[in-house]
Amino acid sequence: MKSVLITRTMPTIVDIAVNTEGFSTLVAAVQAAGLVEALQSPGPFTVFAPNDAAFAKLPPGTVQTLVQNPPQLGRILKFHVVAGKYTQAELIQLGQVESLEGAPIPIDGTEGFEVKNATVLAADIEADNGIIHVLDTVILMG
């Protein structure tokens, strides 16, 4: 019986987050919520990734409270993920996408590139299983 080795040409979304400075809070949150395996899967996904500074803007103690409540943390993180791979141009054209959490995420391209109440700091970071857009703010449902 032959074994087939699958080689990835690019790092996954999780690999990029783990190996890029400024995403330690996001990586810890994804681990605490048990979402690493899902975000390592083939996808594709579009991930709106808040950087460490975005998490630091939350009220003191918020991140710690969420880490202690994995279901709530999972809902918030799933609100930052969309099924499918969407570039900045495609997202702006759509104007709104549905998150894996189920709630809509408004997209605005009139002045720069905004996702709900967050500004996109870096767009269209290609991964093996999707695309990442870096946010300056953690976006919340509602």
C-alpha positions as CSV (number, residue, x, y, z in Angstrom):
1,M,0.0,0.0,0.0
2,K,1.3,3.4,-1.0
3,S,1.3,6.3,1.4
4,V,0.6,9.7,0.0
5,L,2.4,12.7,1.5
6,I,0.5,15.9,1.3
7,T,2.8,18.9,1.2
8,R,1.5,22.4,1.8
9,T,3.0,25.1,-0.4
10,M,2.1,27.9,2.1
11,P,1.6,28.1,5.9
12,T,-1.9,27.8,7.2
13,I,-3.8,30.7,8.9
14,V,-2.7,29.3,12.3
15,D,0.9,28.9,11.2
16,I,1.0,32.6,10.1
17,A,-0.6,33.8,13.4
18,V,1.8,31.7,15.5
19,N,4.9,32.8,13.6
20,T,4.0,36.5,13.3
21,E,4.8,39.0,16.0
22,G,1.7,40.8,17.4
23,F,-0.7,37.9,17.5
24,S,0.1,36.2,20.8
25,T,-3.3,37.1,22.4
26,L,-5.2,35.9,19.3
27,V,-3.2,32.6,19.3
28,A,-3.8,32.1,23.0
29,A,-7.5,32.8,22.5
30,V,-7.9,30.4,19.6
31,Q,-6.1,27.7,21.7
32,A,-8.3,28.4,24.8
33,A,-11.5,28.2,22.6
34,G,-10.4,24.9,21.0
35,L,-10.4,26.3,17.5
36,V,-6.9,25.5,16.4
37,E,-7.8,22.3,14.6
38,A,-10.7,24.0,12.8
39,L,-8.5,26.8,11.6
40,Q,-5.9,24.3,10.4
41,S,-8.4,22.5,8.2
42,P,-8.5,23.0,4.4
43,G,-11.1,25.8,4.6
44,P,-10.9,28.1,2.9
45,F,-11.5,30.8,5.5
46,T,-11.3,34.6,5.6
47,V,-10.0,35.6,9.0
48,F,-10.3,39.1,10.5
49,A,-7.4,38.8,12.9
50,P,-7.2,41.4,15.7
51,N,-3.6,42.1,16.7
52,D,-2.4,42.3,20.3
53,A,-3.0,46.0,20.4
54,A,-6.7,45.4,19.4
55,F,-7.1,43.0,22.4
56,A,-5.3,45.5,24.6
57,K,-8.1,48.1,23.8
58,L,-10.7,45.9,25.5
59,P,-11.6,46.8,29.1
60,P,-9.1,45.4,31.7
61,G,-9.8,41.8,32.6
62,T,-11.9,41.1,29.5
63,V,-9.5,38.7,27.8
64,Q,-8.9,36.8,31.0
65,T,-12.7,36.5,31.6
66,L,-13.2,35.2,28.0
67,V,-10.4,32.7,28.3
68,Q,-12.2,31.3,31.4
69,N,-15.4,31.1,29.3
70,P,-14.5,29.1,26.2
71,P,-18.0,29.0,24.7
72,Q,-18.4,32.8,24.8
73,L,-14.8,33.2,23.6
74,G,-15.5,30.7,20.7
75,R,-18.5,32.7,19.6
76,I,-16.5,36.0,19.5
77,L,-13.7,34.3,17.6
78,K,-16.1,32.7,15.1
79,F,-17.5,36.2,14.5
80,H,-14.0,37.0,13.1
81,V,-14.1,34.1,10.6
82,V,-16.0,33.7,7.3
83,A,-16.3,30.6,5.2
84,G,-14.6,31.2,1.8
85,K,-11.6,33.2,0.7
86,Y,-12.3,36.9,0.2
87,T,-9.8,39.5,-0.8
88,Q,-10.2,43.2,0.2
89,A,-11.6,44.1,-3.2
90,E,-14.2,41.2,-3.0
91,L,-15.2,42.1,0.5
92,I,-15.7,45.8,-0.3
93,Q,-17.8,44.8,-3.3
94,L,-20.0,42.5,-1.2
95,G,-20.5,45.1,1.5
96,Q,-21.4,42.4,4.1
97,V,-20.5,38.8,4.8
98,E,-21.8,36.2,7.2
99,S,-19.5,35.1,10.0
100,L,-19.2,31.4,11.1
101,E,-20.9,32.6,14.3
102,G,-24.0,33.4,12.1
103,A,-24.1,37.2,12.5
104,P,-23.5,39.5,9.6
105,I,-20.3,41.5,9.4
106,P,-20.6,44.9,7.6
107,I,-17.7,45.9,5.3
108,D,-17.0,49.5,4.3
109,G,-14.5,50.6,1.7
110,T,-15.5,54.3,1.3
111,E,-12.6,55.6,3.4
112,G,-9.9,52.9,3.6
113,F,-11.0,49.4,4.5
114,E,-13.2,48.8,7.6
115,V,-14.8,45.7,9.0
116,K,-17.6,46.6,11.3
117,N,-16.0,49.1,13.7
118,A,-12.4,48.1,13.0
119,T,-9.8,49.4,10.5
120,V,-7.9,46.9,8.5
121,L,-4.2,47.4,9.1
122,A,-3.0,44.8,6.6
123,A,-5.2,43.1,4.0
124,D,-4.9,40.0,1.7
125,I,-2.3,38.0,3.6
126,E,-2.4,34.7,1.7
127,A,-2.5,31.4,3.6
128,D,-2.7,27.8,2.4
129,N,-6.2,27.5,3.7
130,G,-7.5,31.1,3.3
131,I,-6.7,34.7,3.7
132,I,-6.1,37.0,6.7
133,H,-7.0,40.7,7.2
134,V,-5.4,42.3,10.3
135,L,-7.7,44.4,12.5
136,D,-6.9,47.2,14.9
137,T,-10.0,46.4,17.0
138,V,-11.8,43.3,18.3
139,I,-15.2,43.2,16.6
140,L,-18.2,42.1,18.6
141,M,-21.7,40.9,17.5
142,G,-24.6,43.2,17.9
